[in-house]
Amino acid sequence: MDVQKVGERIPVDPRVIDRIQRSPHMMAEQGPGFMEDWGGPSTYREMASLTSNQRLVWASVLDGATDYEQIEVMTGLSSLEVSAAASELQSLGKVTIET
């Protein structure tokens, strides 16, 4: 997953993703790699509901970051921003990060 890409504006309304998934014809048009860059349609929908910083932190964890320092390097966020976003994601049960 391109960590920097997920921090940008969400390119597709999640309702469009739902509509595509409900239609066999539309799914066939998209092909087997549908939303693969975002970790799949379900991960995309979850990420769409998060803030930019939360998306960046979650994407870096999905890409293998295991501690705050690695996340800071991967995302370009400050230690305060990483800490805040990570705490929010941990409370949602999305990540576990070593401190």
N, C-alpha and C positions, 0 to 999 in steps of 0.2 A: 504494500500500500504506500502511495506517495504521501508521506507525512505532511509536507507543506501544502499539498493540494487540498487535503481535508480541512485545513484551517481557513480556506477561502469560502466564499459564498456557496451554499448548496445549489448545484446546478439544475436539479430536477425536483419538482414538488413530489413529496412522498406519495401523494394520492395518485399520481401518474404511474408510479412504480406498482402500486396496488392494482390499478386498472390493467396494466400490462400483464401482471402475474395471473390475473383472473381470465385472461383471454389466451386460449391456445394459439390462435393465429398470431397475435402480437408477440407472444413468447417465442414462437418459431422465427419471427422476423428478427428478434434480438439475438438469437443464437445461444449456445451453451455458456458463453462467458458473460452473460448479462450481469452488469454491475460488479464484475469481478474486481475492478480497480478499487472498489469500496468495501470489499470483503463479502460481497453478495447483497441481494436485495434487503434481507432482514437487517443486516448490519448497517446498511445505508439508511434505512428508516430510523433505526435507533440513533445514528449519528446526527441525522437531520434534526432531532429534538434537543440536541445539546448545543452549548455555546461553542464558539470557535476554539477557545482555549481547551475546553473539555475534549473536543474532537481531536485536537493536536496531541494531547496527552494520551488519550485512548489509542490513537493510531500508532504512536511511538511504542506503547506497551505491546500492541498487536505485532509490531515489527521487531520485538525482542528486547526493548529497554526494560531494565529491571530495577533501576534506582533513579532518584531525582536528577543526579548529575547527567546521566545518559539522556534523560528526557530533555533537560535544558539544552544540551548540545544538538539533539535531533530536531527540536522545535524552534529554538531561538527565543523561547520564553524565559523570563526572569525566574529566579528561584521562588519568589513569592507567588508568581502566576502559576507555576508548576504545582506548588504546594496546595494552593487553593483549588485548582482544577482537580488534582489528584484526590484531595479530601472529598470533594463532591462526588467524584466517580466511585470512590471506595464506599461511600454511604449508599450509593445506588447499586452496589454489588458488581460493578463492571470491571474493576481492576483491583489487584493487590500489588503494592509497590513497597520495596524495601526502603527504609529511611536511613 
